[in-house]
Amino acid sequence: MQAAGRSLDQLAWAERLAGGTWYAEVTIRNVGSFDGTGATRRAAREVAAHAAYIRATQQSESGSQ
């Protein structure tokens, strides 16, 4: 199975709920760790995933120049 060009063994998620706010972190092997917060678990995951996507896009654009 692939997620945005990466196998799932390269992705790790951590989540927690504190004070009514969800905190999510996705760690991508050989890329980095990205955080997100939101009112729901899904919203927090989407923010973290978007940050990871932006970083991956920037890296691929800089590598192709």
VENJOUR-V314182 format. One record per residue. N is the residue number from 1. RES is the residue in one small letter. PSI is psi in whole degrees, -180 to 180 (999 if undefined). OMEGA is omega in radians with two decimals (* if undefined). Layout:
# VENJOUR-V314182
n:res:psi:omega
N:RES:PSI:OMEGA
N:RES:PSI:OMEGA
This chain:
# VENJOUR-V314182
n:res:psi:omega
1:m:142:-3.12
2:q:147:3.03
3:a:109:-3.14
4:a:45:3.08
5:g:5:-3.13
6:r:141:3.07
7:s:153:-3.05
8:l:-21:3.10
9:d:-6:3.09
10:q:-4:-3.11
11:l:140:3.05
12:a:130:3.13
13:w:144:2.99
14:a:137:-3.12
15:e:151:3.05
16:r:155:3.10
17:l:123:-3.14
18:a:126:3.09
19:g:32:3.13
20:g:5:3.13
21:t:134:3.07
22:w:139:3.07
23:y:128:3.12
24:a:146:3.07
25:e:130:3.02
26:v:132:3.08
27:t:127:3.13
28:i:121:-3.10
29:r:134:3.11
30:n:10:3.10
31:v:-57:-3.13
32:g:-169:-3.09
33:s:139:-3.06
34:f:134:-3.08
35:d:155:3.04
36:g:151:3.06
37:t:154:3.12
38:g:170:3.13
39:a:-23:3.11
40:t:161:3.10
41:r:-44:-3.13
42:r:-43:-3.14
43:a:-42:3.13
44:a:-42:3.11
45:r:-40:-3.13
46:e:-40:3.11
47:v:-45:3.13
48:a:-44:-3.14
49:a:-38:3.12
50:h:-42:3.11
51:a:-41:3.11
52:a:-41:3.13
53:y:-44:3.13
54:i:-46:3.13
55:r:-45:-3.13
56:a:-39:3.12
57:t:-43:3.13
58:q:-40:3.14
59:q:-41:-3.12
60:s:-34:3.10
61:e:-40:-3.14
62:s:-29:3.11
63:g:-22:-3.10
64:s:-2:-3.12
65:q:999:*
